[in-house]
Amino acid sequence: MPIKLEQLKRQLNAEQFSFMITGDEPLLMMEAGDSIRAFLRQQGFTERSVFDIGRNFDFNDVSQESDNFSLFAEKKIIELRFEKLPDKAQQDALKELLETPNDDCRYLIRCPKMDKRKLSTKWVKSIEANGLVVQIWPVAGYQLNGWLSDRAAQLGLTLTSDAVQMLADRSEGNLLAANQDLQKLQLLSSEQPVDVEQVMSSVANNARYSVFELLDTALAGKADKVQKMIQQLQQEGVVPIILVATLYREVRQMVKMSEQMATGRSASDVVKEYRVWSSRSRLVTNALNKLPLRVWLRILARCGHLDKMSKGQAEGNVWDELMTCLLLMGGKLLWRKVI
């Protein structure tokens, strides 16, 4: 039966000689592999051979590698990294390889995400019979804040709730990026809880965070600063599609909140319900009160067209249209002139 990543270290033992990691979350896949390699090194498996396996891969190369030992050779970890799930021929080759274990070899197999049916196939069972299968589950959206807090604690950090929410919003579920940001924050070496301002300062050179600063500037109606920031992002070589995707997501959220206000609810109540972090709540509240729903819907329509432009599905100057949408968010352009 496949195990979870949290169970891995407790389940490892010296009798196992085959291990498979399956999933689609890069950071957790990498950490599972690190844990297995560290354990095997303690058992004396200090050499390592890695094979990236595509459709035309010859498994004879793996067999030769596992048999290629001199009298004084070190014990070896052989890693098999599958680009796609193994086809029938590869499954049979794997099964045959693992049926003839070599005491001086351990096999670490990495595969893309597998469903329950695929995890029940014979070749997977042959791995489990002599080792472990680790199934990596993605961190769900509702689990992300807890994951960030736990990971921060492992690094000796304490984050304020707003700082955690900010990292969660801006990483958009990318655990690798979120972990990199936490490692940057670790350099602060402060005993005090890390707040939103420190997060912004620590990752000031990160394009993803510059994008959100740009959105906040636009919502505040600071047209001149918006134009300067756009020019700077262009000069830094930021890909427009990153800016557009983030803007589109922000405007969709503003539309949802504005729709709630159209039913008679106050902006402050809606902002609380949508868990806008406190450092942005006044800014977002003011923007919602400034523009009615019909205007946010028009901005959303323009963002939809802008999204197509950024993907090459519609003609136009992406940067100019991006500027227009940002200025509209701050109420700085006359609608009759631009829509």
Secondary structure as UniProt FT lines:
FT   HELIX           5..7
FT   HELIX           8..11
FT   TURN            14..15
FT   STRAND          18..22
FT   HELIX           26..42
FT   TURN            43..44
FT   STRAND          45..53
FT   TURN            55..56
FT   HELIX           60..67
FT   TURN            71..72
FT   STRAND          75..82
FT   HELIX           88..98
FT   TURN            103..104
FT   STRAND          105..111
FT   TURN            116..117
FT   HELIX           118..120
FT   HELIX           122..129
FT   STRAND          131..135
FT   HELIX           141..143
FT   HELIX           144..154
FT   TURN            155..156
FT   HELIX           161..171
FT   TURN            172..173
FT   HELIX           175..186
FT   TURN            187..188
FT   HELIX           196..202
FT   TURN            203..205
FT   HELIX           207..219
FT   TURN            220..221
FT   HELIX           223..235
FT   TURN            236..237
FT   HELIX           240..261
FT   TURN            262..264
FT   HELIX           267..273
FT   TURN            274..275
FT   HELIX           278..290
FT   HELIX           293..310
FT   TURN            311..312
FT   HELIX           318..329
FT   TURN            330..331
FT   HELIX           335..338
//
